Amino acid sequence: MKKRELSQMREKKTNELVKIVAEKKKELVTVYGRVKVGRETNLKKAKNLRLDIAQILSIIGKKGKE
């Protein structure tokens, strides 16, 4: 995720971020399935999704402390 996207994520509310995380987790499951079957050629896509999910979850954690 780019810095601009991260700053936009920080401005969103927590419930919106939770929905985005759920969507990304669903996408991650489909990407894993496509990799196992051999349809997905971009193997870094799963790694990037995991990184995005972790970044959004850390933003949610920081919002909870405020």
PyMOL Python script that loads the backbone (N, CA, C, O; Angstrom):
from pymol import cmd

cmd.read_pdbstr("""\
ATOM      1  N   MET A   1       0.836  -1.156   0.000  1.00  0.00           N
ATOM      2  CA  MET A   1       0.000   0.000   0.000  1.00  0.00           C
ATOM      3  C   MET A   1       0.896   1.240   0.000  1.00  0.00           C
ATOM      4  O   MET A   1       1.912   1.284   0.693  1.00  0.00           O
ATOM      5  N   LYS A   2       0.513   2.222  -0.770  1.00  0.00           N
ATOM      6  CA  LYS A   2       1.320   3.422  -0.883  1.00  0.00           C
ATOM      7  C   LYS A   2       1.044   4.364   0.280  1.00  0.00           C
ATOM      8  O   LYS A   2       0.042   4.229   0.981  1.00  0.00           O
ATOM      9  N   LYS A   3       1.935   5.306   0.473  1.00  0.00           N
ATOM     10  CA  LYS A   3       1.806   6.233   1.592  1.00  0.00           C
ATOM     11  C   LYS A   3       0.523   7.036   1.512  1.00  0.00           C
ATOM     12  O   LYS A   3      -0.117   7.294   2.532  1.00  0.00           O
ATOM     13  N   ARG A   4       0.145   7.431   0.310  1.00  0.00           N
ATOM     14  CA  ARG A   4      -1.082   8.203   0.144  1.00  0.00           C
ATOM     15  C   ARG A   4      -2.293   7.378   0.560  1.00  0.00           C
ATOM     16  O   ARG A   4      -3.200   7.892   1.215  1.00  0.00           O
ATOM     17  N   GLU A   5      -2.312   6.098   0.184  1.00  0.00           N
ATOM     18  CA  GLU A   5      -3.414   5.220   0.556  1.00  0.00           C
ATOM     19  C   GLU A   5      -3.458   5.012   2.059  1.00  0.00           C
ATOM     20  O   GLU A   5      -4.537   4.947   2.648  1.00  0.00           O
ATOM     21  N   LEU A   6      -2.286   4.906   2.687  1.00  0.00           N
ATOM     22  CA  LEU A   6      -2.247   4.739   4.135  1.00  0.00           C
ATOM     23  C   LEU A   6      -2.798   5.963   4.847  1.00  0.00           C
ATOM     24  O   LEU A   6      -3.521   5.832   5.835  1.00  0.00           O
ATOM     25  N   SER A   7      -2.468   7.144   4.361  1.00  0.00           N
ATOM     26  CA  SER A   7      -2.977   8.360   4.999  1.00  0.00           C
ATOM     27  C   SER A   7      -4.486   8.459   4.828  1.00  0.00           C
ATOM     28  O   SER A   7      -5.177   8.966   5.711  1.00  0.00           O
ATOM     29  N   GLN A   8      -5.007   7.975   3.693  1.00  0.00           N
ATOM     30  CA  GLN A   8      -6.456   7.955   3.506  1.00  0.00           C
ATOM     31  C   GLN A   8      -7.113   6.944   4.445  1.00  0.00           C
ATOM     32  O   GLN A   8      -8.219   7.175   4.933  1.00  0.00           O
ATOM     33  N   MET A   9      -6.439   5.832   4.695  1.00  0.00           N
ATOM     34  CA  MET A   9      -6.971   4.828   5.611  1.00  0.00           C
ATOM     35  C   MET A   9      -7.046   5.366   7.042  1.00  0.00           C
ATOM     36  O   MET A   9      -7.978   5.055   7.784  1.00  0.00           O
ATOM     37  N   ARG A  10      -6.063   6.168   7.414  1.00  0.00           N
ATOM     38  CA  ARG A  10      -6.039   6.721   8.764  1.00  0.00           C
ATOM     39  C   ARG A  10      -7.209   7.668   9.009  1.00  0.00           C
ATOM     40  O   ARG A  10      -7.620   7.857  10.153  1.00  0.00           O
ATOM     41  N   GLU A  11      -7.746   8.260   7.957  1.00  0.00           N
ATOM     42  CA  GLU A  11      -8.856   9.193   8.083  1.00  0.00           C
ATOM     43  C   GLU A  11     -10.201   8.486   8.195  1.00  0.00           C
ATOM     44  O   GLU A  11     -11.179   9.092   8.632  1.00  0.00           O
ATOM     45  N   LYS A  12     -10.266   7.223   7.810  1.00  0.00           N
ATOM     46  CA  LYS A  12     -11.530   6.484   7.828  1.00  0.00           C
ATOM     47  C   LYS A  12     -11.874   6.044   9.245  1.00  0.00           C
ATOM     48  O   LYS A  12     -11.024   6.002  10.134  1.00  0.00           O
ATOM     49  N   LYS A  13     -13.147   5.718   9.420  1.00  0.00           N
ATOM     50  CA  LYS A  13     -13.618   5.243  10.723  1.00  0.00           C
ATOM     51  C   LYS A  13     -13.268   3.769  10.889  1.00  0.00           C
ATOM     52  O   LYS A  13     -12.973   3.067   9.922  1.00  0.00           O
ATOM     53  N   THR A  14     -13.307   3.325  12.131  1.00  0.00           N
ATOM     54  CA  THR A  14     -12.892   1.964  12.455  1.00  0.00           C
ATOM     55  C   THR A  14     -13.772   0.923  11.775  1.00  0.00           C
ATOM     56  O   THR A  14     -13.267  -0.079  11.269  1.00  0.00           O
ATOM     57  N   ASN A  15     -15.091   1.153  11.758  1.00  0.00           N
ATOM     58  CA  ASN A  15     -15.971   0.141  11.153  1.00  0.00           C
ATOM     59  C   ASN A  15     -15.739   0.019   9.649  1.00  0.00           C
ATOM     60  O   ASN A  15     -15.908  -1.063   9.087  1.00  0.00           O
ATOM     61  N   GLU A  16     -15.356   1.111   8.991  1.00  0.00           N
ATOM     62  CA  GLU A  16     -15.022   1.039   7.570  1.00  0.00           C
ATOM     63  C   GLU A  16     -13.746   0.230   7.361  1.00  0.00           C
ATOM     64  O   GLU A  16     -13.644  -0.554   6.417  1.00  0.00           O
ATOM     65  N   LEU A  17     -12.773   0.429   8.251  1.00  0.00           N
ATOM     66  CA  LEU A  17     -11.517  -0.310   8.145  1.00  0.00           C
ATOM     67  C   LEU A  17     -11.731  -1.801   8.360  1.00  0.00           C
ATOM     68  O   LEU A  17     -11.097  -2.624   7.701  1.00  0.00           O
ATOM     69  N   VAL A  18     -12.625  -2.148   9.284  1.00  0.00           N
ATOM     70  CA  VAL A  18     -12.919  -3.564   9.538  1.00  0.00           C
ATOM     71  C   VAL A  18     -13.523  -4.207   8.288  1.00  0.00           C
ATOM     72  O   VAL A  18     -13.207  -5.351   7.961  1.00  0.00           O
ATOM     73  N   LYS A  19     -14.388  -3.471   7.592  1.00  0.00           N
ATOM     74  CA  LYS A  19     -14.976  -3.998   6.359  1.00  0.00           C
ATOM     75  C   LYS A  19     -13.914  -4.204   5.288  1.00  0.00           C
ATOM     76  O   LYS A  19     -13.944  -5.195   4.558  1.00  0.00           O
ATOM     77  N   ILE A  20     -12.978  -3.268   5.195  1.00  0.00           N
ATOM     78  CA  ILE A  20     -11.907  -3.388   4.204  1.00  0.00           C
ATOM     79  C   ILE A  20     -11.036  -4.599   4.510  1.00  0.00           C
ATOM     80  O   ILE A  20     -10.632  -5.321   3.599  1.00  0.00           O
ATOM     81  N   VAL A  21     -10.745  -4.824   5.790  1.00  0.00           N
ATOM     82  CA  VAL A  21      -9.933  -5.985   6.179  1.00  0.00           C
ATOM     83  C   VAL A  21     -10.655  -7.275   5.806  1.00  0.00           C
ATOM     84  O   VAL A  21     -10.033  -8.216   5.314  1.00  0.00           O
ATOM     85  N   ALA A  22     -11.960  -7.322   6.038  1.00  0.00           N
ATOM     86  CA  ALA A  22     -12.725  -8.528   5.694  1.00  0.00           C
ATOM     87  C   ALA A  22     -12.678  -8.792   4.184  1.00  0.00           C
ATOM     88  O   ALA A  22     -12.534  -9.936   3.754  1.00  0.00           O
ATOM     89  N   GLU A  23     -12.799  -7.732   3.389  1.00  0.00           N
ATOM     90  CA  GLU A  23     -12.736  -7.897   1.934  1.00  0.00           C
ATOM     91  C   GLU A  23     -11.359  -8.394   1.496  1.00  0.00           C
ATOM     92  O   GLU A  23     -11.251  -9.269   0.636  1.00  0.00           O
ATOM     93  N   LYS A  24     -10.320  -7.836   2.087  1.00  0.00           N
ATOM     94  CA  LYS A  24      -8.963  -8.235   1.715  1.00  0.00           C
ATOM     95  C   LYS A  24      -8.687  -9.674   2.137  1.00  0.00           C
ATOM     96  O   LYS A  24      -7.966 -10.387   1.439  1.00  0.00           O
ATOM     97  N   LYS A  25      -9.246 -10.116   3.264  1.00  0.00           N
ATOM     98  CA  LYS A  25      -9.064 -11.501   3.687  1.00  0.00           C
ATOM     99  C   LYS A  25      -9.748 -12.459   2.721  1.00  0.00           C
ATOM    100  O   LYS A  25      -9.212 -13.525   2.417  1.00  0.00           O
ATOM    101  N   LYS A  26     -10.935 -12.084   2.235  1.00  0.00           N
ATOM    102  CA  LYS A  26     -11.617 -12.914   1.242  1.00  0.00           C
ATOM    103  C   LYS A  26     -10.789 -13.000  -0.036  1.00  0.00           C
ATOM    104  O   LYS A  26     -10.651 -14.068  -0.632  1.00  0.00           O
ATOM    105  N   GLU A  27     -10.244 -11.864  -0.443  1.00  0.00           N
ATOM    106  CA  GLU A  27      -9.415 -11.838  -1.643  1.00  0.00           C
ATOM    107  C   GLU A  27      -8.158 -12.689  -1.460  1.00  0.00           C
ATOM    108  O   GLU A  27      -7.701 -13.344  -2.396  1.00  0.00           O
ATOM    109  N   LEU A  28      -7.609 -12.672  -0.253  1.00  0.00           N
ATOM    110  CA  LEU A  28      -6.416 -13.459   0.041  1.00  0.00           C
ATOM    111  C   LEU A  28      -6.698 -14.949  -0.098  1.00  0.00           C
ATOM    112  O   LEU A  28      -5.872 -15.696  -0.623  1.00  0.00           O
ATOM    113  N   VAL A  29      -7.860 -15.377   0.371  1.00  0.00           N
ATOM    114  CA  VAL A  29      -8.223 -16.793   0.256  1.00  0.00           C
ATOM    115  C   VAL A  29      -8.336 -17.195  -1.209  1.00  0.00           C
ATOM    116  O   VAL A  29      -7.879 -18.271  -1.594  1.00  0.00           O
ATOM    117  N   THR A  30      -8.940 -16.340  -2.026  1.00  0.00           N
ATOM    118  CA  THR A  30      -9.065 -16.672  -3.451  1.00  0.00           C
ATOM    119  C   THR A  30      -7.705 -16.686  -4.137  1.00  0.00           C
ATOM    120  O   THR A  30      -7.459 -17.508  -5.020  1.00  0.00           O
ATOM    121  N   VAL A  31      -6.826 -15.780  -3.735  1.00  0.00           N
ATOM    122  CA  VAL A  31      -5.490 -15.751  -4.341  1.00  0.00           C
ATOM    123  C   VAL A  31      -4.720 -17.019  -3.988  1.00  0.00           C
ATOM    124  O   VAL A  31      -4.050 -17.602  -4.841  1.00  0.00           O
ATOM    125  N   TYR A  32      -4.818 -17.450  -2.711  1.00  0.00           N
ATOM    126  CA  TYR A  32      -4.145 -18.686  -2.318  1.00  0.00           C
ATOM    127  C   TYR A  32      -4.664 -19.875  -3.138  1.00  0.00           C
ATOM    128  O   TYR A  32      -3.887 -20.727  -3.571  1.00  0.00           O
ATOM    129  N   GLY A  33      -5.977 -19.920  -3.343  1.00  0.00           N
ATOM    130  CA  GLY A  33      -6.551 -20.997  -4.142  1.00  0.00           C
ATOM    131  C   GLY A  33      -6.054 -20.970  -5.575  1.00  0.00           C
ATOM    132  O   GLY A  33      -5.743 -22.012  -6.152  1.00  0.00           O
ATOM    133  N   ARG A  34      -5.979 -19.765  -6.154  1.00  0.00           N
ATOM    134  CA  ARG A  34      -5.510 -19.649  -7.527  1.00  0.00           C
ATOM    135  C   ARG A  34      -4.036 -20.022  -7.645  1.00  0.00           C
ATOM    136  O   ARG A  34      -3.623 -20.590  -8.656  1.00  0.00           O
ATOM    137  N   VAL A  35      -3.247 -19.712  -6.631  1.00  0.00           N
ATOM    138  CA  VAL A  35      -1.824 -20.072  -6.663  1.00  0.00           C
ATOM    139  C   VAL A  35      -1.667 -21.587  -6.622  1.00  0.00           C
ATOM    140  O   VAL A  35      -0.844 -22.154  -7.342  1.00  0.00           O
ATOM    141  N   LYS A  36      -2.464 -22.241  -5.772  1.00  0.00           N
ATOM    142  CA  LYS A  36      -2.358 -23.706  -5.666  1.00  0.00           C
ATOM    143  C   LYS A  36      -2.742 -24.390  -6.964  1.00  0.00           C
ATOM    144  O   LYS A  36      -2.133 -25.386  -7.355  1.00  0.00           O
ATOM    145  N   VAL A  37      -3.760 -23.848  -7.634  1.00  0.00           N
ATOM    146  CA  VAL A  37      -4.210 -24.441  -8.891  1.00  0.00           C
ATOM    147  C   VAL A  37      -3.240 -24.117 -10.020  1.00  0.00           C
ATOM    148  O   VAL A  37      -3.108 -24.876 -10.981  1.00  0.00           O
ATOM    149  N   GLY A  38      -2.564 -22.981  -9.891  1.00  0.00           N
ATOM    150  CA  GLY A  38      -1.606 -22.598 -10.920  1.00  0.00           C
ATOM    151  C   GLY A  38      -2.110 -21.512 -11.837  1.00  0.00           C
ATOM    152  O   GLY A  38      -1.475 -21.214 -12.849  1.00  0.00           O
ATOM    153  N   ARG A  39      -3.241 -20.912 -11.507  1.00  0.00           N
ATOM    154  CA  ARG A  39      -3.802 -19.858 -12.353  1.00  0.00           C
ATOM    155  C   ARG A  39      -3.183 -18.496 -12.079  1.00  0.00           C
ATOM    156  O   ARG A  39      -3.112 -17.649 -12.971  1.00  0.00           O
ATOM    157  N   GLU A  40      -2.742 -18.288 -10.862  1.00  0.00           N
ATOM    158  CA  GLU A  40      -2.165 -16.989 -10.486  1.00  0.00           C
ATOM    159  C   GLU A  40      -0.677 -16.987 -10.805  1.00  0.00           C
ATOM    160  O   GLU A  40       0.072 -17.845 -10.336  1.00  0.00           O
ATOM    161  N   THR A  41      -0.259 -16.019 -11.602  1.00  0.00           N
ATOM    162  CA  THR A  41       1.157 -15.936 -11.960  1.00  0.00           C
ATOM    163  C   THR A  41       1.891 -14.937 -11.080  1.00  0.00           C
ATOM    164  O   THR A  41       3.110 -15.018 -10.934  1.00  0.00           O
ATOM    165  N   ASN A  42       1.156 -13.990 -10.490  1.00  0.00           N
ATOM    166  CA  ASN A  42       1.761 -12.985  -9.628  1.00  0.00           C
ATOM    167  C   ASN A  42       1.791 -13.517  -8.196  1.00  0.00           C
ATOM    168  O   ASN A  42       0.820 -13.367  -7.454  1.00  0.00           O
ATOM    169  N   LEU A  43       2.897 -14.134  -7.813  1.00  0.00           N
ATOM    170  CA  LEU A  43       2.983 -14.757  -6.499  1.00  0.00           C
ATOM    171  C   LEU A  43       3.150 -13.733  -5.385  1.00  0.00           C
ATOM    172  O   LEU A  43       2.886 -14.041  -4.223  1.00  0.00           O
ATOM    173  N   LYS A  44       3.579 -12.529  -5.716  1.00  0.00           N
ATOM    174  CA  LYS A  44       3.741 -11.497  -4.692  1.00  0.00           C
ATOM    175  C   LYS A  44       2.410 -10.886  -4.276  1.00  0.00           C
ATOM    176  O   LYS A  44       2.348 -10.142  -3.298  1.00  0.00           O
ATOM    177  N   LYS A  45       1.361 -11.190  -5.003  1.00  0.00           N
ATOM    178  CA  LYS A  45       0.056 -10.621  -4.694  1.00  0.00           C
ATOM    179  C   LYS A  45      -0.408 -11.042  -3.298  1.00  0.00           C
ATOM    180  O   LYS A  45      -0.962 -10.226  -2.562  1.00  0.00           O
ATOM    181  N   ALA A  46      -0.189 -12.295  -2.930  1.00  0.00           N
ATOM    182  CA  ALA A  46      -0.586 -12.780  -1.608  1.00  0.00           C
ATOM    183  C   ALA A  46       0.236 -12.093  -0.525  1.00  0.00           C
ATOM    184  O   ALA A  46      -0.298 -11.720   0.520  1.00  0.00           O
ATOM    185  N   LYS A  47       1.513 -11.928  -0.766  1.00  0.00           N
ATOM    186  CA  LYS A  47       2.372 -11.264   0.214  1.00  0.00           C
ATOM    187  C   LYS A  47       1.934  -9.820   0.413  1.00  0.00           C
ATOM    188  O   LYS A  47       1.883  -9.338   1.545  1.00  0.00           O
ATOM    189  N   ASN A  48       1.619  -9.132  -0.670  1.00  0.00           N
ATOM    190  CA  ASN A  48       1.183  -7.751  -0.575  1.00  0.00           C
ATOM    191  C   ASN A  48      -0.160  -7.630   0.148  1.00  0.00           C
ATOM    192  O   ASN A  48      -0.374  -6.681   0.903  1.00  0.00           O
ATOM    193  N   LEU A  49      -1.059  -8.579  -0.076  1.00  0.00           N
ATOM    194  CA  LEU A  49      -2.341  -8.568   0.626  1.00  0.00           C
ATOM    195  C   LEU A  49      -2.144  -8.757   2.125  1.00  0.00           C
ATOM    196  O   LEU A  49      -2.782  -8.078   2.930  1.00  0.00           O
ATOM    197  N   ARG A  50      -1.260  -9.680   2.499  1.00  0.00           N
ATOM    198  CA  ARG A  50      -0.987  -9.892   3.924  1.00  0.00           C
ATOM    199  C   ARG A  50      -0.407  -8.635   4.556  1.00  0.00           C
ATOM    200  O   ARG A  50      -0.754  -8.287   5.685  1.00  0.00           O
ATOM    201  N   LEU A  51       0.469  -7.957   3.836  1.00  0.00           N
ATOM    202  CA  LEU A  51       1.059  -6.719   4.323  1.00  0.00           C
ATOM    203  C   LEU A  51      -0.002  -5.630   4.480  1.00  0.00           C
ATOM    204  O   LEU A  51      -0.005  -4.904   5.475  1.00  0.00           O
ATOM    205  N   ASP A  52      -0.903  -5.515   3.501  1.00  0.00           N
ATOM    206  CA  ASP A  52      -1.975  -4.524   3.583  1.00  0.00           C
ATOM    207  C   ASP A  52      -2.874  -4.778   4.786  1.00  0.00           C
ATOM    208  O   ASP A  52      -3.248  -3.851   5.505  1.00  0.00           O
ATOM    209  N   ILE A  53      -3.217  -6.050   4.995  1.00  0.00           N
ATOM    210  CA  ILE A  53      -4.068  -6.406   6.131  1.00  0.00           C
ATOM    211  C   ILE A  53      -3.383  -6.038   7.443  1.00  0.00           C
ATOM    212  O   ILE A  53      -4.020  -5.491   8.343  1.00  0.00           O
ATOM    213  N   ALA A  54      -2.101  -6.331   7.554  1.00  0.00           N
ATOM    214  CA  ALA A  54      -1.357  -6.014   8.778  1.00  0.00           C
ATOM    215  C   ALA A  54      -1.297  -4.511   9.006  1.00  0.00           C
ATOM    216  O   ALA A  54      -1.425  -4.056  10.142  1.00  0.00           O
ATOM    217  N   GLN A  55      -1.104  -3.736   7.946  1.00  0.00           N
ATOM    218  CA  GLN A  55      -1.037  -2.286   8.097  1.00  0.00           C
ATOM    219  C   GLN A  55      -2.377  -1.712   8.547  1.00  0.00           C
ATOM    220  O   GLN A  55      -2.425  -0.827   9.401  1.00  0.00           O
ATOM    221  N   ILE A  56      -3.463  -2.219   7.969  1.00  0.00           N
ATOM    222  CA  ILE A  56      -4.784  -1.726   8.349  1.00  0.00           C
ATOM    223  C   ILE A  56      -5.113  -2.118   9.783  1.00  0.00           C
ATOM    224  O   ILE A  56      -5.693  -1.328  10.527  1.00  0.00           O
ATOM    225  N   LEU A  57      -4.743  -3.342  10.176  1.00  0.00           N
ATOM    226  CA  LEU A  57      -4.994  -3.763  11.549  1.00  0.00           C
ATOM    227  C   LEU A  57      -4.198  -2.935  12.554  1.00  0.00           C
ATOM    228  O   LEU A  57      -4.675  -2.678  13.659  1.00  0.00           O
ATOM    229  N   SER A  58      -3.002  -2.519  12.183  1.00  0.00           N
ATOM    230  CA  SER A  58      -2.219  -1.672  13.086  1.00  0.00           C
ATOM    231  C   SER A  58      -2.855  -0.289  13.191  1.00  0.00           C
ATOM    232  O   SER A  58      -2.811   0.322  14.259  1.00  0.00           O
ATOM    233  N   ILE A  59      -3.441   0.219  12.113  1.00  0.00           N
ATOM    234  CA  ILE A  59      -4.155   1.495  12.173  1.00  0.00           C
ATOM    235  C   ILE A  59      -5.361   1.379  13.097  1.00  0.00           C
ATOM    236  O   ILE A  59      -5.639   2.283  13.885  1.00  0.00           O
ATOM    237  N   ILE A  60      -6.082   0.251  12.994  1.00  0.00           N
ATOM    238  CA  ILE A  60      -7.233   0.030  13.875  1.00  0.00           C
ATOM    239  C   ILE A  60      -6.786  -0.012  15.322  1.00  0.00           C
ATOM    240  O   ILE A  60      -7.449   0.552  16.192  1.00  0.00           O
ATOM    241  N   GLY A  61      -5.663  -0.677  15.594  1.00  0.00           N
ATOM    242  CA  GLY A  61      -5.137  -0.750  16.957  1.00  0.00           C
ATOM    243  C   GLY A  61      -4.764   0.603  17.511  1.00  0.00           C
ATOM    244  O   GLY A  61      -5.010   0.889  18.683  1.00  0.00           O
ATOM    245  N   LYS A  62      -4.174   1.440  16.679  1.00  0.00           N
ATOM    246  CA  LYS A  62      -3.799   2.790  17.122  1.00  0.00           C
ATOM    247  C   LYS A  62      -5.032   3.645  17.371  1.00  0.00           C
ATOM    248  O   LYS A  62      -5.034   4.474  18.281  1.00  0.00           O
ATOM    249  N   LYS A  63      -6.081   3.457  16.576  1.00  0.00           N
ATOM    250  CA  LYS A  63      -7.309   4.224  16.785  1.00  0.00           C
ATOM    251  C   LYS A  63      -7.970   3.822  18.098  1.00  0.00           C
ATOM    252  O   LYS A  63      -8.585   4.650  18.770  1.00  0.00           O
ATOM    253  N   GLY A  64      -7.843   2.550  18.459  1.00  0.00           N
ATOM    254  CA  GLY A  64      -8.445   2.080  19.694  1.00  0.00           C
ATOM    255  C   GLY A  64      -7.790   2.673  20.929  1.00  0.00           C
ATOM    256  O   GLY A  64      -8.441   2.831  21.961  1.00  0.00           O
ATOM    257  N   LYS A  65      -6.507   3.002  20.834  1.00  0.00           N
ATOM    258  CA  LYS A  65      -5.777   3.563  21.961  1.00  0.00           C
ATOM    259  C   LYS A  65      -6.055   5.047  22.149  1.00  0.00           C
ATOM    260  O   LYS A  65      -5.838   5.586  23.234  1.00  0.00           O
ATOM    261  N   GLU A  66      -6.532   5.708  21.106  1.00  0.00           N
ATOM    262  CA  GLU A  66      -6.771   7.155  21.187  1.00  0.00           C
ATOM    263  C   GLU A  66      -7.987   7.500  21.976  1.00  0.00           C
ATOM    264  O   GLU A  66      -8.311   8.678  22.128  1.00  0.00           O
TER     265      GLU A  66
END
""", "prot")
cmd.dss("prot")
cmd.show_as("cartoon", "prot")
cmd.util.cbc("prot")
cmd.orient("prot")
